[in-house]
Amino acid sequence: MENQIRHLRKNKKLSQDDLAQLCKVTRQTINAIENNKYDPTLSLSFEVAKHLETTVDELFMNKIKSY
């Protein structure tokens, strides 16, 4: 699963720390999510989407392999 959090966060000129504070998590949590090392809970996904003014569907895009 690929996510668009870094791209959307930078477009809104937010640092990882800014987004973390808005979502009430640590900067390390945002970093881990952006680097696909941590799958956020559904509630955290909705919180991130809210602050990035998007949907959860837009945040997480399933990368489809072509054969």
C-alpha positions in Angstrom: 0.0 0.0 0.0 1.4 3.3 -1.0 0.5 6.5 0.7 0.3 10.2 -0.3 0.8 11.7 3.1 4.2 13.2 2.5 3.1 14.8 -0.8 -0.1 16.2 0.6 1.6 17.4 3.8 4.3 19.3 1.9 1.7 20.8 -0.4 0.0 22.3 2.7 3.4 23.5 3.9 3.2 21.4 7.1 6.2 19.7 8.8 5.9 16.2 10.2 5.9 17.8 13.6 3.0 20.2 12.6 0.9 17.3 11.4 1.8 15.2 14.4 0.7 17.9 16.8 -2.6 18.3 14.9 -3.2 14.6 15.1 -2.0 14.2 18.7 0.7 11.7 17.8 4.5 11.9 17.7 6.6 13.1 14.8 8.1 9.6 14.7 4.6 8.2 14.1 4.0 10.4 11.1 7.5 9.6 9.8 6.9 5.8 10.1 3.5 6.1 8.3 5.1 8.1 5.5 7.8 5.5 5.1 5.4 2.6 5.1 6.8 1.2 8.4 3.6 1.6 10.3 0.0 1.1 9.4 -2.1 3.7 11.2 -5.4 2.9 12.9 -8.5 3.8 11.1 -9.2 6.6 13.5 -5.7 8.0 13.0 -6.2 7.7 9.2 -9.3 9.8 9.4 -7.6 12.3 11.6 -4.7 12.7 9.1 -7.1 13.0 6.2 -9.1 15.7 8.0 -6.0 17.8 8.6 -4.8 17.3 5.0 -8.3 18.1 3.7 -8.6 14.9 1.8 -10.2 11.4 2.1 -8.7 8.2 3.5 -9.1 6.8 0.0 -6.9 9.5 -1.4 -4.3 9.1 1.4 -3.7 5.4 0.8 -3.5 4.2 -2.8 -3.2 0.5 -3.5 -0.4 0.1 -6.0 -1.6 -2.4 -8.6 1.1 -4.5 -10.3 0.7 -5.1 -14.0 1.8 -8.5 -15.3 
